[in-house]
């Protein structure tokens, strides 16, 4: 954890032996995060979410997945992230196997407290990785 008396900004770099990607931090945590990409297991790609709760109390959230046309596919059970905790998982681990094979669409995370997050996707072989910032 890094703290300062003024505004701070940072970035995360991650990768494999075959691919490297970087993402800047969000300027402010939010109660709703929208990620504009879904490429799930069975398409040759994976989608993952990394969610961070910097609050002094637990945050409770749900994750909804939509098709490109706006049809809701699934909403997760309530997920709790501990105070100053994180949740990192593949999309199908968070919402269930119903999203396996989905290519296209978007994800909406609704939280009762402001949180930060990034979406990571890549090829099943890890030859390419990228991220999608929250909107």
The 8 nearest C-alpha neighbors of each residue, nearest first, counted from 0:
[[1, 2, 83, 53, 3, 84, 51, 9],
 [0, 2, 3, 7, 9, 8, 4, 53],
 [3, 1, 0, 4, 7, 5, 6, 8],
 [4, 2, 5, 1, 7, 6, 0, 8],
 [3, 5, 6, 2, 7, 1, 8, 0],
 [6, 4, 3, 7, 2, 8, 1, 26],
 [7, 5, 8, 4, 3, 26, 2, 27],
 [8, 6, 5, 9, 3, 2, 26, 4],
 [9, 7, 24, 6, 10, 26, 23, 25],
 [8, 10, 24, 23, 7, 11, 25, 22],
 [9, 11, 23, 24, 22, 12, 21, 8],
 [12, 10, 22, 21, 23, 13, 9, 24],
 [11, 13, 21, 20, 22, 10, 14, 19],
 [14, 12, 20, 19, 21, 11, 15, 18],
 [13, 15, 19, 18, 20, 16, 12, 128],
 [14, 16, 18, 17, 19, 125, 13, 126],
 [15, 17, 18, 14, 19, 126, 125, 127],
 [16, 18, 126, 15, 125, 127, 19, 14],
 [19, 17, 127, 15, 14, 126, 128, 16],
 [18, 20, 14, 13, 15, 128, 21, 17],
 [21, 19, 13, 129, 12, 14, 128, 18],
 [22, 20, 12, 11, 13, 10, 23, 19],
 [23, 21, 11, 10, 24, 12, 130, 20],
 [24, 22, 10, 9, 11, 25, 21, 8],
 [23, 25, 10, 9, 8, 26, 22, 11],
 [26, 24, 27, 23, 115, 28, 116, 133],
 [25, 27, 24, 28, 8, 7, 23, 6],
 [28, 26, 25, 29, 115, 113, 114, 24],
 [29, 27, 114, 115, 113, 25, 26, 30],
 [30, 28, 113, 114, 31, 27, 115, 32],
 [29, 31, 113, 110, 112, 109, 114, 111],
 [32, 30, 109, 29, 108, 110, 33, 107],
 [31, 33, 108, 133, 107, 134, 34, 29],
 [34, 32, 107, 134, 133, 106, 108, 35],
 [33, 35, 106, 133, 105, 36, 134, 131],
 [36, 34, 105, 33, 106, 104, 131, 37],
 [35, 37, 105, 104, 34, 103, 38, 131],
 [38, 36, 103, 104, 102, 105, 39, 46],
 [39, 37, 102, 44, 46, 45, 101, 103],
 [40, 38, 45, 99, 101, 100, 46, 44],
 [39, 41, 99, 45, 42, 100, 44, 43],
 [40, 42, 100, 43, 99, 39, 44, 101],
 [43, 41, 44, 100, 40, 39, 38, 102],
 [44, 42, 123, 41, 122, 40, 45, 39],
 [45, 43, 122, 123, 42, 121, 38, 39],
 [44, 46, 39, 40, 120, 121, 38, 122],
 [47, 45, 120, 39, 90, 38, 89, 119],
 [48, 46, 89, 119, 90, 88, 118, 120],
 [47, 49, 118, 87, 88, 117, 119, 89],
 [48, 50, 87, 117, 116, 86, 118, 51],
 [51, 49, 116, 86, 85, 115, 48, 87],
 [52, 50, 85, 115, 114, 116, 84, 53],
 [51, 53, 114, 83, 84, 54, 85, 82],
 [54, 52, 83, 51, 82, 55, 114, 84],
 [55, 53, 56, 52, 82, 83, 57, 58],
 [54, 56, 82, 83, 53, 57, 52, 81],
 [55, 57, 82, 54, 58, 81, 83, 53],
 [58, 56, 81, 82, 80, 79, 59, 55],
 [59, 57, 80, 112, 79, 111, 60, 56],
 [60, 58, 79, 78, 110, 111, 77, 80],
 [61, 59, 110, 78, 109, 77, 111, 79],
 [60, 62, 77, 109, 75, 108, 78, 76],
 [61, 63, 108, 75, 74, 107, 109, 64],
 [64, 62, 74, 107, 73, 106, 75, 108],
 [63, 65, 106, 73, 72, 71, 105, 107],
 [66, 64, 71, 72, 105, 70, 104, 69],
 [65, 67, 104, 70, 69, 68, 71, 103],
 [104, 66, 68, 69, 103, 65, 105, 70],
 [69, 67, 66, 70, 104, 65, 71, 103],
 [68, 70, 66, 67, 65, 71, 104, 105],
 [71, 69, 66, 65, 68, 72, 67, 64],
 [72, 70, 65, 73, 64, 69, 66, 63],
 [71, 73, 65, 64, 70, 66, 74, 63],
 [74, 72, 64, 63, 71, 75, 94, 65],
 [75, 73, 63, 62, 64, 94, 61, 76],
 [76, 74, 94, 62, 61, 77, 63, 73],
 [75, 77, 78, 61, 74, 94, 62, 60],
 [78, 76, 61, 60, 75, 59, 79, 62],
 [77, 79, 60, 59, 61, 76, 80, 75],
 [80, 78, 59, 58, 81, 60, 57, 77],
 [79, 81, 58, 57, 84, 85, 59, 52],
 [82, 80, 57, 84, 83, 79, 58, 56],
 [81, 83, 56, 57, 55, 84, 54, 52],
 [84, 82, 53, 52, 54, 81, 55, 85],
 [85, 83, 81, 82, 52, 80, 51, 53],
 [84, 86, 51, 50, 52, 80, 87, 83],
 [85, 87, 50, 49, 80, 88, 51, 84],
 [86, 88, 49, 48, 50, 85, 89, 47],
 [89, 87, 47, 48, 92, 90, 86, 93],
 [88, 90, 47, 92, 91, 46, 48, 93],
 [89, 91, 47, 93, 92, 46, 94, 88],
 [90, 92, 95, 96, 94, 93, 89, 98],
 [93, 91, 89, 90, 95, 94, 88, 96],
 [92, 94, 90, 91, 95, 89, 75, 88],
 [95, 93, 75, 91, 92, 90, 74, 73],
 [96, 94, 91, 97, 92, 93, 98, 75],
 [95, 97, 91, 99, 98, 94, 92, 90],
 [96, 98, 95, 99, 91, 73, 72, 94],
 [99, 97, 96, 101, 91, 100, 39, 95],
 [100, 98, 40, 39, 96, 101, 97, 41],
 [99, 101, 41, 42, 39, 40, 98, 102],
 [100, 102, 39, 98, 99, 38, 103, 37],
 [103, 101, 38, 37, 39, 100, 42, 104],
 [104, 102, 37, 67, 36, 38, 101, 66],
 [103, 105, 67, 66, 65, 37, 36, 35],
 [104, 106, 35, 36, 65, 34, 37, 64],
 [105, 107, 64, 34, 33, 63, 65, 35],
 [106, 108, 33, 63, 32, 62, 34, 109],
 [107, 109, 62, 32, 31, 61, 33, 63],
 [110, 108, 31, 60, 61, 30, 107, 62],
 [111, 109, 60, 30, 112, 59, 31, 108],
 [110, 112, 59, 58, 30, 60, 113, 109],
 [113, 111, 110, 58, 30, 114, 59, 29],
 [112, 114, 29, 30, 28, 110, 111, 115],
 [115, 113, 28, 52, 29, 51, 30, 112],
 [116, 114, 28, 51, 50, 29, 25, 52],
 [115, 117, 50, 49, 51, 133, 114, 118],
 [118, 116, 49, 132, 48, 133, 131, 119],
 [117, 119, 48, 131, 130, 47, 49, 132],
 [120, 118, 130, 47, 46, 129, 48, 131],
 [121, 119, 46, 45, 129, 128, 130, 47],
 [120, 122, 128, 127, 44, 45, 129, 125],
 [121, 123, 44, 125, 124, 127, 43, 126],
 [122, 124, 44, 43, 125, 45, 121, 40],
 [123, 125, 122, 126, 127, 43, 121, 44],
 [126, 124, 122, 127, 123, 121, 128, 17],
 [127, 125, 17, 124, 18, 122, 128, 121],
 [128, 126, 18, 121, 125, 122, 129, 17],
 [129, 127, 121, 120, 18, 20, 19, 125],
 [130, 128, 120, 20, 119, 121, 127, 131],
 [129, 131, 119, 118, 120, 132, 22, 117],
 [130, 132, 118, 117, 34, 119, 133, 129],
 [133, 131, 117, 134, 130, 118, 34, 22],
 [132, 134, 34, 33, 32, 117, 131, 116],
 [133, 33, 32, 34, 132, 35, 31, 131]]
